[in-house]
């Protein structure tokens, strides 16, 4: 659990924004932490795509279904549309589902923003397979800088629709989410739109199964962070000496993921100029995934300078899509 004096990192503005620098910074905190953006090396991205296919992780399927069912309505609400920007497109399947079900015959420019080169390549190939009149541009960058770059290259006519799907907003703590959404609003022009996907509060058992699946795919995804530090920074983490642990923090409305040391150990991380000692049971906090209630989603978006247009909810899966317009 997070000590009251500690504040978990967000995937907003980074302390250092490099793996070595962030390991130095976040390993000095109590508890030790790692930014979740480092999950997404090529192996991590592949593992996440596998997670999305698990029956216990319903976010991706619920969101894709909502996008397909309401695609025509979404496109009708944002006309005239010329530019799409997706922050964190993953495989591109959800964006392809939206475009395939709702796009008219007009030419669209699509900007993909992700820190993972593998994800960008896969998403671009997925969109090209649609065989529609799309211009696809990839930006290997953080969400903030990639959006700024995409908006600088937006089409001169028509509106922009930015997409932030997969409940990625849940990876920010509340102050970080507010800051991030304010930044998004600042990058968009008045009359542009934002479509946000959010996972909703649901029974604890359902939440934990989604983040600690019986097949152990999420555990592998979490422990791959240590594999990456070993590979890129020359560390000597014994990956088998850390176990995956997920918990529901009801007071903070978030699922937390941790790596827990199964024995006392010393780890050398030459690339970050660190020697780190772990006690048995000591943790590295790797992710927070905040869960929302529908009205809370609208509230934080309106506070950031958006106007509610529509909200679609999958009650069974506990997932919401919210479309807002930049005021």
WOGI-V553774 format. One record per residue. N is the residue number from 1. PSI is psi in radians with two decimals (999 if undefined). Layout:
N;PSI
N;PSI
This chain:
1;2.70
2;2.16
3;2.60
4;-0.44
5;-0.26
6;2.61
7;2.12
8;2.56
9;2.85
10;3.08
11;0.46
12;-2.58
13;2.21
14;2.70
15;-0.77
16;-0.70
17;0.61
18;2.65
19;-0.82
20;-0.82
21;-0.68
22;-0.63
23;-0.77
24;-0.81
25;-0.91
26;-0.41
27;-0.19
28;-0.14
29;2.92
30;2.06
31;2.86
32;2.56
33;2.89
34;2.40
35;2.36
36;-0.23
37;-0.37
38;-0.02
39;-0.51
40;0.95
41;3.13
42;-0.75
43;-0.76
44;-0.71
45;-0.71
46;-0.71
47;-0.67
48;-0.67
49;-0.63
50;-0.72
51;-0.72
52;-0.34
53;-0.11
54;2.50
55;-0.35
56;-0.28
57;1.71
58;-0.07
59;-0.91
60;-0.81
61;-0.74
62;-0.75
63;-0.76
64;-0.70
65;-0.75
66;-0.73
67;-0.75
68;-0.74
69;-0.58
70;0.24
71;-0.83
72;-0.72
73;-0.70
74;-0.83
75;-0.62
76;-0.67
77;-0.43
78;0.11
79;2.60
80;2.20
81;2.34
82;-0.40
83;2.30
84;2.40
85;2.10
86;2.22
87;1.95
88;1.13
89;-0.23
90;-2.26
91;-0.20
92;-0.01
93;-0.73
94;-0.72
95;-0.70
96;-0.67
97;-0.73
98;-0.87
99;-0.77
100;-0.59
101;-0.35
102;-0.30
103;2.50
104;-2.91
105;-0.06
106;2.75
107;2.34
108;2.45
109;2.22
110;2.20
111;2.24
112;2.24
113;2.12
114;2.67
115;-0.24
116;2.05
117;-0.64
118;-0.73
119;-0.73
120;-0.74
121;-0.78
122;-0.77
123;-0.73
124;-0.74
125;-0.64
126;-0.74
127;-0.71
128;-0.53
129;-0.27
130;-0.40
131;0.78
132;3.04
133;1.32
134;2.44
135;2.07
136;2.20
137;2.36
138;2.48
139;1.85
140;1.68
141;2.97
142;2.84
143;-0.79
144;-0.92
145;-0.60
146;-0.68
147;-0.73
148;-0.77
149;-0.76
150;-0.73
151;-0.54
152;-0.39
153;0.26
154;2.76
155;2.56
156;-0.38
157;2.68
158;3.02
159;2.89
160;2.40
161;2.03
162;2.46
163;2.29
164;1.59
165;-3.02
166;0.26
167;0.55
168;-0.41
169;-0.42
170;-0.20
171;-0.07
172;2.47
173;2.88
174;-0.81
175;-0.65
176;-0.66
177;-0.76
178;-0.80
179;-0.76
180;-0.79
181;-0.63
182;-0.71
183;-0.72
184;-0.80
185;-0.67
186;-0.46
187;-0.39
188;2.68
189;2.72
190;2.35
191;-0.19
192;2.96
193;2.74
194;2.29
195;2.10
196;2.31
197;2.31
198;2.33
199;2.43
200;2.79
201;2.37
202;3.13
203;2.51
204;-0.72
205;-0.75
206;-0.71
207;-0.78
208;-0.62
209;-0.57
210;-0.45
211;0.02
212;1.20
213;2.65
214;-0.40
215;-0.23
216;0.28
217;-0.75
218;-0.61
219;-0.74
220;-0.70
221;-0.76
222;-0.83
223;-0.32
224;-0.37
225;-0.72
226;-0.64
227;-0.73
228;-0.74
229;-0.69
230;-0.80
231;-0.80
232;-0.45
233;0.10
234;0.43
235;2.91
236;0.71
237;2.29
238;1.73
239;-0.58
240;-0.22
241;0.16
242;2.32
243;2.65
244;2.40
245;2.20
246;2.49
247;2.68
248;2.03
249;1.60
250;-0.62
251;-0.59
252;-0.01
253;0.87
254;2.59
255;2.34
256;2.50
257;2.36
258;2.72
259;2.19
260;2.20
261;2.17
262;-0.14
263;2.82
264;2.45
265;2.78
266;2.34
267;2.28
268;2.31
269;1.41
270;-0.68
271;-0.29
272;0.13
273;0.82
274;2.50
275;2.18
276;2.33
277;2.28
278;2.31
279;2.74
280;2.28
281;-0.14
282;2.59
283;2.74
284;2.10
285;2.03
286;-0.42
287;2.52
288;2.34
289;1.77
290;2.47
291;2.55
292;2.87
293;2.59
294;-0.75
295;-0.54
296;-0.65
297;-0.85
298;-0.71
299;-0.83
300;-0.55
301;-0.71
302;-0.67
303;-0.59
304;-0.05
305;0.38
306;2.80
307;2.28
308;2.28
309;-0.90
310;2.71
311;2.28
312;2.36
313;2.31
314;1.75
315;-0.67
316;-0.75
317;-0.28
318;1.00
319;2.53
320;2.49
321;2.25
322;2.15
323;2.22
324;2.76
325;2.42
326;2.16
327;999
